[in-house]
Amino acid sequence: MSASRDVTSLDAWAPDDETLLQALQSRPPRRILLASDLHLGPGHPGADGVYDHSENFFAGEAFSNWLRRFAQEAPGAPGTLLVLDGDTFDFVRLGLAPRDRDYDAWSRRLASLGVALDADALRRAVDGSDRRYGLGSEEFKAVWKLDRVLDGHPEFLAALREWVGAGGRLLVLKGNHDLEMHWPRVRHALRQRICDGLSDPDEAARRIAFVDDRIIVANLMIEHGHEHEPMTAVRGPAVLGRDRPQLRYPLGSFLNRYLINALERINPFLDNLKPVDEALLAILRRRPVHVVKLYVRGWKFVKRALAMRRFGDGPTWSILAGLVLPPLTVLLIAFFVWRPEAWQAVARAVPWLARPSVAVSGGILGVLSPVLLPYLIGAGLEIVRSLRPRRPLDELAAAARKQLAEWSAVSPPWRRLYSVMGHTHRQDVHAFPLGEREGYYLNTGTWIPLWSRERPDLAGRVFYSFLQLDLQDDGEYRHRSLIWDDQAGAPRQAIILRSPDEESPDA
């Protein structure tokens, strides 16, 4: 954890985001580069350069090369805005807690942000849940997590410092994996780390802004997109309450915290499967024996889901069925073995159950139910999908279509309107007719490995996908969906395929 400039209060060196955003909207930049879902985790904090097992982002050098190329190319960094569209920092994946030697440095770091907590107070604040699942979402704990991520990704941090130092602007949006960017001191801490060592850190800090939900710049509407998916949407205020200074996590974050993080210690990249139900089924298919070890964690997730009144979510019921049905089946078999007269009574009531073939089949199914369950659930989900053959590929495309239609009724007379999102990790483009206008849904994709059922040809590969939006003479932006070819040191046109089960854009 590197040293940062000391301040006595948060306001001593914290530009007003609203003022920065208003200036951005009143004077749109000539070019916007937009990337999302980098998912920086613990990285490689040690001198040996070995990455933590839970890391997904290995593109620090490529990211630096990408920004350096666009800083040198017209209009250059001063005329370009870099947008990190959510899930840049994966706080949810960081299942770590400080070690004894970390507390003094953590206390000094908080002091630089105007928070007076000594090392002993911090030790008392880290409870058993923090040590088992990773630090919670309180502001002072989120500062430690941010520094832990930045320490593990020095190339990424240096690239942002070089970009801002060259006059480039940076806009950071909040996603469902970095909801901690809500906290003022976390934003302040990121500004400190980026601007530390620059010749004019105060001026550089005024080129960095943060967005909670969405922002409109000219004919662009930009947001991360997690609010359009039930498992990742935050319902209610961002903070639970004054007496509980924690963030209101969506259900999907608890799925990561209690289950997926632990399973990725055994099988990395499980969370790179999209959508969420595919990740859950893969967990059960690949390591059914190890799932038994996580039985208690599963109940903790279900308890959290029920407390949040999330009764209708598919993953909740999938996990609940996986927790209840196998042991219930075993208990029923054991009961009938222990009390054969009970089975005889059932057989008299339902005669066909007395057939030997039924008894043998039932016993086999009971023993194999933990293994067969994910396939049965998968078959059920496939049947549900087949009942809706003409559907949007994802919920974000459907939401964007609705947003564009509503926006077109009140926006200035732009010829094109863009809804730009990330979140799904799938680089995408949809065109929607809006009367005499054109509407586009753009998705930035991701910079981490991806296993998508729609593109088995790309399984496990990494594409550094991004959007380039250039301001035209008519005051509107035009888009290009690109990938960064790090070997060639140049951008390339992205290859995007339409899914066969996707509804027609003009349907």
C-alpha positions as CSV (number, residue, x, y, z in Angstrom):
1,M,0.0,0.0,0.0
2,S,1.7,3.1,-1.2
3,A,1.8,6.4,0.7
4,S,-0.6,9.1,-0.4
5,R,-1.0,12.8,0.2
6,D,-2.2,13.6,3.6
7,V,-5.4,15.6,4.0
8,T,-7.3,16.5,7.2
9,S,-10.7,16.1,5.7
10,L,-12.4,14.6,2.7
11,D,-13.3,18.0,1.2
12,A,-9.7,19.2,1.3
13,W,-8.9,17.4,-2.0
14,A,-12.1,16.1,-3.5
15,P,-13.5,17.7,-6.6
16,D,-17.3,17.9,-6.9
17,D,-18.5,15.2,-9.2
18,E,-21.7,17.0,-10.2
19,T,-19.7,20.1,-11.4
20,L,-17.3,17.8,-13.4
21,L,-20.2,16.0,-15.0
22,Q,-22.0,19.2,-15.9
23,A,-18.8,20.5,-17.6
24,L,-18.5,17.2,-19.5
25,Q,-22.1,17.4,-20.7
26,S,-21.9,21.0,-21.7
27,R,-18.6,20.5,-23.7
28,P,-18.7,16.9,-25.1
29,P,-15.3,15.5,-25.8
30,R,-14.2,14.9,-29.3
31,R,-13.6,11.2,-28.7
32,I,-14.8,8.7,-26.1
33,L,-13.1,5.4,-25.4
34,L,-15.4,3.0,-23.4
35,A,-14.5,-0.3,-21.8
36,S,-16.1,-2.2,-19.0
37,D,-16.0,-5.4,-16.9
38,L,-12.3,-5.5,-16.3
39,H,-12.9,-7.2,-13.0
40,L,-9.6,-6.4,-11.3
41,G,-9.1,-8.7,-8.3
42,P,-6.2,-9.3,-6.0
43,G,-3.7,-9.4,-8.9
44,H,-0.1,-10.2,-8.3
45,P,0.8,-8.4,-5.1
46,G,4.1,-10.2,-4.5
47,A,7.5,-9.6,-6.0
48,D,7.3,-13.0,-7.7
49,G,4.6,-11.7,-10.0
50,V,2.4,-14.8,-9.4
51,Y,-1.3,-14.0,-9.7
52,D,-3.9,-14.8,-7.0
53,H,-6.0,-17.9,-7.9
54,S,-9.2,-15.7,-8.0
55,E,-7.8,-13.2,-10.5
56,N,-9.4,-12.7,-13.9
57,F,-7.7,-9.6,-15.3
58,F,-4.3,-10.3,-16.8
59,A,-4.2,-7.5,-19.4
60,G,-2.4,-4.7,-17.4
61,E,0.3,-4.4,-20.1
62,A,-2.2,-4.5,-23.0
63,F,-4.4,-1.9,-21.2
64,S,-1.4,0.4,-20.9
65,N,-0.5,-0.1,-24.6
66,W,-4.1,0.6,-25.6
67,L,-4.3,3.9,-23.8
68,R,-0.8,5.0,-24.9
69,R,-1.8,4.4,-28.5
70,F,-4.8,6.6,-28.3
71,A,-3.0,9.3,-26.3
72,Q,-0.6,9.6,-29.2
73,E,-3.3,9.5,-31.9
74,A,-5.4,12.5,-32.8
75,P,-7.3,14.0,-31.0
76,G,-5.0,12.7,-28.2
77,A,-5.5,12.3,-24.5
78,P,-6.6,16.0,-23.9
79,G,-9.4,15.6,-26.3
80,T,-10.5,12.1,-25.3
81,L,-12.6,10.8,-22.4
82,L,-11.9,7.3,-21.1
83,V,-15.0,5.7,-19.6
84,L,-14.7,2.6,-17.4
85,D,-18.3,1.5,-17.5
86,G,-18.7,-0.5,-14.3
87,D,-17.2,-3.7,-12.7
88,T,-13.7,-2.3,-13.1
89,F,-12.8,-3.3,-9.6
90,D,-14.2,-6.7,-8.4
91,F,-14.8,-6.0,-4.7
92,V,-17.2,-9.0,-4.5
93,R,-14.5,-11.4,-5.7
94,L,-12.0,-10.2,-3.1
95,G,-12.5,-12.8,-0.4
96,L,-9.6,-11.5,1.7
97,A,-9.0,-9.9,5.1
98,P,-6.0,-8.0,6.4
99,R,-3.1,-9.8,8.1
100,D,-1.6,-8.6,11.3
101,R,1.1,-6.6,9.6
102,D,-1.6,-4.8,7.4
103,Y,-3.5,-3.0,10.2
104,D,-1.0,-0.2,10.9
105,A,-0.7,0.7,7.2
106,W,-4.5,0.5,6.9
107,S,-4.9,2.9,9.8
108,R,-2.4,5.4,8.3
109,R,-4.2,5.1,4.9
110,L,-7.6,6.0,6.6
111,A,-5.9,8.9,8.4
112,S,-4.9,10.3,5.0
113,L,-8.7,10.3,4.2
114,G,-9.7,12.0,7.4
115,V,-10.8,8.8,9.3
116,A,-9.3,8.3,12.7
117,L,-9.2,4.5,13.4
118,D,-6.1,3.0,15.1
119,A,-4.9,-0.5,14.3
120,D,-6.5,-2.0,17.4
121,A,-9.9,-0.5,16.5
122,L,-9.6,-2.0,13.0
123,R,-8.8,-5.4,14.3
124,R,-11.9,-5.3,16.5
125,A,-14.0,-4.2,13.4
126,V,-12.9,-7.2,11.4
127,D,-15.3,-10.0,12.5
128,G,-15.5,-13.7,11.7
129,S,-17.6,-13.2,8.6
130,D,-15.0,-10.8,7.2
131,R,-12.2,-13.3,7.8
132,R,-14.2,-16.2,6.3
133,Y,-15.8,-14.4,3.2
134,G,-13.7,-11.2,2.8
135,L,-14.2,-7.8,4.2
136,G,-17.7,-6.3,4.2
137,S,-19.0,-3.3,2.3
138,E,-18.5,-0.5,5.0
139,E,-16.7,2.5,3.7
140,F,-13.5,2.1,5.7
141,K,-13.3,-1.6,4.7
142,A,-13.8,-0.7,1.1
143,V,-10.8,1.6,1.2
144,W,-8.6,-1.4,2.2
145,K,-10.1,-3.5,-0.6
146,L,-9.5,-0.8,-3.3
147,D,-5.8,-0.4,-2.2
148,R,-5.4,-4.2,-2.2
149,V,-6.7,-4.4,-5.8
150,L,-4.5,-1.4,-7.0
151,D,-1.4,-2.9,-5.3
152,G,-2.0,-6.1,-7.2
153,H,-2.3,-4.3,-10.6
154,P,0.6,-1.8,-10.8
155,E,0.5,-1.7,-14.7
156,F,-3.2,-0.7,-14.7
157,L,-2.7,2.0,-12.1
158,A,0.4,3.4,-13.9
159,A,-1.6,3.4,-17.2
160,L,-4.4,5.5,-15.6
161,R,-1.8,7.8,-14.0
162,E,-0.1,8.3,-17.4
163,W,-3.4,8.9,-19.1
164,V,-4.6,11.6,-16.6
165,G,-1.1,13.1,-16.5
166,A,-1.2,13.6,-20.3
167,G,-4.4,15.6,-20.0
168,G,-6.9,12.8,-20.5
169,R,-10.2,12.7,-18.7
170,L,-11.5,9.6,-16.8
171,L,-15.1,8.7,-16.0
172,V,-15.8,5.8,-13.6
173,L,-19.2,4.2,-13.5
174,K,-20.4,1.9,-10.8
175,G,-21.3,-1.7,-11.5
176,N,-22.7,-4.5,-9.4
177,H,-19.2,-5.9,-8.6
178,D,-17.9,-2.4,-7.5
179,L,-20.8,-0.9,-5.7
180,E,-18.3,0.3,-3.2
181,M,-17.5,3.1,-5.6
182,H,-20.6,4.7,-4.0
183,W,-18.5,5.7,-1.0
184,P,-17.0,9.3,-1.2
185,R,-13.7,8.1,0.5
186,V,-13.3,5.2,-1.9
187,R,-13.6,7.7,-4.8
188,H,-11.2,10.0,-3.1
189,A,-8.7,7.1,-2.5
190,L,-8.8,6.2,-6.1
191,R,-8.1,9.8,-7.1
192,Q,-5.2,9.9,-4.7
193,R,-3.6,6.7,-6.0
194,I,-4.0,7.9,-9.7
195,C,-2.7,11.4,-9.1
196,D,0.0,10.6,-6.6
197,G,3.4,11.7,-8.1
198,L,2.0,13.9,-10.9
199,S,3.3,17.4,-11.2
200,D,-0.1,19.0,-10.5
201,P,-2.2,16.4,-8.7
202,D,-5.0,18.9,-7.9
203,E,-5.5,19.7,-11.5
204,A,-5.3,16.0,-12.5
205,A,-7.9,15.2,-9.8
206,R,-10.4,17.5,-11.6
207,R,-10.1,15.3,-14.7
208,I,-11.5,12.3,-12.8
209,A,-15.3,12.0,-12.2
210,F,-17.6,9.3,-10.9
211,V,-21.2,8.3,-11.9
212,D,-23.6,6.4,-9.7
213,D,-26.2,5.3,-12.2
214,R,-26.1,6.7,-15.7
215,I,-25.0,9.7,-17.7
216,I,-26.2,11.3,-20.9
217,V,-23.6,13.0,-23.1
218,A,-25.0,14.4,-26.4
219,N,-26.8,11.4,-28.1
220,L,-25.3,8.8,-25.7
221,M,-26.9,7.3,-22.6
222,I,-24.3,5.3,-20.7
223,E,-24.8,3.0,-17.7
224,H,-23.4,-0.4,-16.6
225,G,-26.7,-2.2,-17.0
226,H,-26.9,-4.4,-13.9
227,E,-30.2,-2.8,-12.8
228,H,-31.9,-4.5,-15.7
229,E,-31.2,-8.1,-14.4
230,P,-33.1,-9.2,-11.4
231,M,-30.2,-11.0,-9.7
232,T,-27.9,-8.0,-9.9
233,A,-30.3,-5.1,-9.5
234,V,-30.1,-3.1,-6.2
235,R,-33.6,-2.7,-4.8
236,G,-33.9,0.4,-2.5
237,P,-31.4,2.9,-1.3
238,A,-27.7,2.3,-1.9
239,V,-27.0,2.2,1.9
240,L,-28.9,0.0,4.4
241,G,-29.3,2.7,7.0
242,R,-27.5,5.0,9.4
243,D,-27.2,2.3,12.1
244,R,-25.8,-0.2,9.5
245,P,-23.3,1.7,7.3
246,Q,-23.2,-1.1,4.7
247,L,-24.1,-1.2,1.1
248,R,-27.3,-2.8,-0.1
249,Y,-26.0,-5.7,-2.1
250,P,-28.1,-7.4,-4.8
251,L,-28.8,-11.1,-4.4
252,G,-26.2,-12.0,-7.1
253,S,-23.4,-10.5,-4.9
254,F,-24.3,-12.9,-2.1
255,L,-24.2,-15.7,-4.5
256,N,-20.6,-14.8,-5.3
257,R,-19.7,-14.1,-1.7
258,Y,-21.0,-17.3,-0.2
259,L,-20.7,-19.8,-3.0
260,I,-18.9,-18.9,-6.2
261,N,-15.8,-17.4,-4.6
262,A,-15.2,-20.6,-2.6
263,L,-15.9,-22.8,-5.7
264,E,-13.4,-20.8,-7.8
265,R,-10.7,-21.8,-5.4
266,I,-11.3,-25.3,-6.8
267,N,-12.3,-24.4,-10.4
268,P,-11.3,-20.9,-11.5
269,F,-13.4,-18.8,-13.9
270,L,-16.7,-20.3,-13.0
271,D,-18.2,-16.8,-12.7
272,N,-17.2,-16.1,-16.3
273,L,-20.1,-18.3,-17.5
274,K,-23.1,-16.2,-18.5
275,P,-25.9,-16.1,-17.7
276,V,-26.0,-16.8,-14.0
277,D,-28.0,-20.1,-14.2
278,E,-25.3,-21.5,-16.5
279,A,-22.7,-20.8,-13.8
280,L,-24.8,-22.5,-11.2
281,L,-25.3,-25.6,-13.3
282,A,-21.6,-25.8,-14.2
283,I,-20.8,-25.7,-10.5
284,L,-22.9,-28.8,-9.8
285,R,-21.9,-30.7,-13.0
286,R,-18.1,-30.3,-12.7
287,R,-17.5,-30.8,-9.0
288,P,-20.6,-32.5,-7.4
289,V,-18.5,-34.0,-4.6
290,H,-16.9,-30.7,-3.6
291,V,-20.4,-29.1,-3.6
292,V,-21.2,-31.2,-0.5
293,K,-18.4,-29.3,1.4
294,L,-20.2,-26.1,0.6
295,Y,-23.5,-27.2,2.0
296,V,-23.5,-24.7,4.9
297,R,-22.6,-21.8,2.6
298,G,-25.5,-22.7,0.4
299,W,-27.9,-22.4,3.3
300,K,-26.4,-19.1,4.1
301,F,-27.2,-17.8,0.6
302,V,-30.8,-19.1,0.7
303,K,-31.3,-17.5,4.2
304,R,-30.0,-14.2,2.7
305,A,-32.3,-14.6,-0.3
306,L,-35.4,-15.2,1.8
307,A,-34.5,-12.3,4.1
308,M,-34.4,-10.1,1.0
309,R,-37.9,-11.5,0.0
310,R,-36.4,-12.8,-3.2
311,F,-38.6,-15.8,-3.6
312,G,-39.1,-15.8,-7.4
313,D,-35.4,-15.9,-8.5
314,G,-34.4,-19.0,-10.4
315,P,-31.0,-19.4,-8.8
316,T,-32.5,-19.3,-5.4
317,W,-34.8,-22.1,-6.1
318,S,-32.1,-24.1,-7.9
319,I,-29.8,-23.9,-4.9
320,L,-32.7,-24.6,-2.5
321,A,-33.7,-27.7,-4.5
322,G,-30.1,-28.8,-4.5
323,L,-29.9,-28.4,-0.7
324,V,-33.2,-30.1,0.1
325,L,-34.0,-32.8,-2.4
326,P,-30.8,-35.1,-2.1
327,P,-30.8,-35.4,1.7
328,L,-34.6,-35.7,1.7
329,T,-34.4,-38.6,-0.8
330,V,-31.8,-40.3,1.3
331,L,-33.8,-39.8,4.5
332,L,-36.9,-41.3,2.9
333,I,-35.0,-44.3,1.7
334,A,-33.5,-44.8,5.2
335,F,-36.9,-44.4,6.8
336,F,-38.5,-47.1,4.6
337,V,-35.5,-49.4,5.2
338,W,-35.9,-48.8,9.0
339,R,-39.7,-49.1,8.9
340,P,-40.5,-51.6,6.1
341,E,-44.2,-51.7,7.2
342,A,-44.4,-48.0,6.2
343,W,-43.3,-48.9,2.7
344,Q,-45.7,-51.9,2.6
345,A,-48.6,-49.4,3.5
346,V,-47.5,-47.1,0.7
347,A,-47.3,-50.1,-1.8
348,R,-50.8,-51.2,-0.9
349,A,-52.1,-47.7,-1.6
350,V,-50.2,-47.4,-4.8
351,P,-49.8,-51.0,-6.2
352,W,-47.4,-50.2,-9.0
353,L,-44.8,-49.0,-6.5
354,A,-44.4,-52.6,-5.3
355,R,-42.9,-53.7,-8.7
356,P,-39.2,-54.7,-8.3
357,S,-38.2,-52.6,-11.3
358,V,-39.7,-49.5,-9.7
359,A,-38.0,-50.1,-6.4
360,V,-34.6,-50.6,-8.0
361,S,-35.1,-47.6,-10.3
362,G,-36.1,-45.5,-7.3
363,G,-33.1,-46.5,-5.3
364,I,-30.7,-45.7,-8.1
365,L,-32.4,-42.3,-8.7
366,G,-32.2,-41.6,-5.0
367,V,-28.5,-42.3,-4.8
368,L,-27.7,-40.4,-8.0
369,S,-30.0,-37.5,-7.4
370,P,-27.2,-35.1,-6.3
371,V,-25.5,-35.7,-9.7
372,L,-28.6,-35.8,-11.8
373,L,-30.2,-32.7,-10.3
374,P,-28.3,-30.1,-12.3
375,Y,-29.1,-31.9,-15.5
376,L,-32.8,-32.0,-14.6
377,I,-32.7,-28.3,-13.7
378,G,-31.0,-27.6,-17.0
379,A,-33.6,-29.5,-18.9
380,G,-36.3,-27.5,-17.2
381,L,-34.7,-24.2,-18.0
382,E,-34.3,-25.3,-21.6
383,I,-38.0,-26.2,-21.8
384,V,-38.9,-22.7,-20.4
385,R,-36.6,-21.1,-23.0
386,S,-38.2,-23.1,-25.8
387,L,-41.6,-21.7,-24.9
388,R,-40.3,-18.2,-25.8
389,P,-38.5,-18.8,-29.1
390,R,-38.6,-15.2,-30.2
391,R,-37.0,-13.3,-27.4
392,P,-34.2,-10.8,-26.8
393,L,-30.9,-12.5,-26.2
394,D,-30.5,-10.7,-22.9
395,E,-32.5,-8.5,-20.6
396,L,-30.2,-5.5,-21.3
397,A,-31.1,-5.4,-25.0
398,A,-34.8,-5.4,-24.2
399,A,-34.3,-2.6,-21.6
400,A,-32.3,-0.6,-24.0
401,R,-35.0,-0.8,-26.6
402,K,-37.6,0.5,-24.2
403,Q,-35.3,3.3,-22.9
404,L,-34.5,4.4,-26.5
405,A,-38.2,4.6,-27.3
406,E,-38.9,6.7,-24.2
407,W,-35.8,8.9,-24.7
408,S,-36.6,9.7,-28.3
409,A,-39.9,11.4,-27.2
410,V,-38.0,14.0,-25.1
411,S,-34.5,14.2,-26.5
412,P,-33.2,16.9,-28.8
413,P,-33.6,16.0,-32.5
414,W,-30.6,13.7,-32.8
415,R,-30.7,11.4,-35.8
416,R,-29.2,8.6,-33.8
417,L,-29.6,7.7,-30.1
418,Y,-27.3,5.2,-28.3
419,S,-27.9,3.2,-25.2
420,V,-24.4,2.0,-24.1
421,M,-24.0,-0.7,-21.4
422,G,-21.7,-3.5,-20.2
423,H,-22.4,-6.1,-17.6
424,T,-23.2,-9.1,-19.8
425,H,-19.6,-9.5,-21.0
426,R,-20.9,-10.0,-24.5
427,Q,-19.8,-7.3,-27.1
428,D,-23.0,-6.5,-29.0
429,V,-24.8,-4.1,-31.3
430,H,-28.6,-3.9,-31.9
431,A,-30.3,-1.4,-34.2
432,F,-33.9,-0.4,-33.3
433,P,-36.1,1.8,-35.5
434,L,-37.4,5.0,-33.7
435,G,-39.7,6.5,-36.3
436,E,-37.5,8.7,-38.4
437,R,-34.5,8.2,-36.0
438,E,-32.2,5.3,-35.4
439,G,-31.7,3.7,-32.0
440,Y,-28.7,1.5,-31.1
441,Y,-27.9,-0.7,-28.1
442,L,-24.2,-1.1,-27.7
443,N,-22.4,-3.4,-25.3
444,T,-18.7,-3.1,-24.6
445,G,-18.0,-6.7,-23.8
446,T,-15.1,-7.5,-21.4
447,W,-11.3,-7.9,-21.0
448,I,-11.4,-11.2,-19.2
449,P,-11.8,-14.8,-20.4
450,L,-15.4,-15.8,-21.3
451,W,-17.3,-19.0,-21.8
452,S,-20.5,-18.2,-23.6
453,R,-23.0,-20.8,-24.8
454,E,-23.7,-18.7,-27.9
455,R,-20.0,-18.7,-29.0
456,P,-18.4,-22.1,-28.2
457,D,-15.7,-21.2,-30.8
458,L,-14.4,-18.5,-28.5
459,A,-14.5,-20.5,-25.2
460,G,-11.9,-19.3,-22.8
461,R,-10.4,-16.7,-25.2
462,V,-9.8,-13.1,-24.3
463,F,-10.6,-10.2,-26.5
464,Y,-9.9,-6.6,-25.4
465,S,-13.2,-5.2,-26.6
466,F,-14.1,-1.5,-26.4
467,L,-16.1,1.2,-28.1
468,Q,-14.8,4.2,-29.9
469,L,-17.2,7.1,-30.2
470,D,-16.2,10.1,-32.3
471,L,-18.0,13.5,-32.3
472,Q,-19.2,14.5,-35.7
473,D,-19.6,18.0,-37.2
474,D,-23.4,17.7,-36.5
475,G,-22.7,17.4,-32.8
476,E,-23.6,13.7,-32.7
477,Y,-21.4,10.7,-31.8
478,R,-20.9,7.8,-34.2
479,H,-19.8,4.4,-32.9
480,R,-17.2,1.7,-33.7
481,S,-17.2,-1.6,-32.0
482,L,-13.5,-2.6,-31.8
483,I,-11.0,-5.0,-30.1
484,W,-7.5,-4.1,-29.2
485,D,-4.9,-6.2,-31.0
486,D,-1.9,-5.9,-28.6
487,Q,0.5,-7.8,-30.8
488,A,-0.2,-5.4,-33.7
489,G,-0.5,-2.4,-31.4
490,A,-3.6,-1.3,-33.2
491,P,-7.4,-1.6,-32.9
492,R,-9.4,-4.0,-35.0
493,Q,-13.0,-4.2,-36.1
494,A,-14.9,-6.6,-33.8
495,I,-16.7,-9.6,-35.2
496,I,-20.2,-9.8,-33.7
497,L,-22.7,-12.6,-34.6
498,R,-26.4,-12.4,-34.3
499,S,-27.8,-15.3,-32.2
500,P,-30.2,-17.6,-34.1
501,D,-32.8,-17.5,-31.2
502,E,-32.8,-13.7,-31.0
503,E,-35.7,-11.7,-32.2
504,S,-35.4,-9.5,-35.2
505,P,-34.5,-5.8,-34.4
506,D,-37.5,-4.6,-36.3
507,A,-39.9,-7.1,-34.9
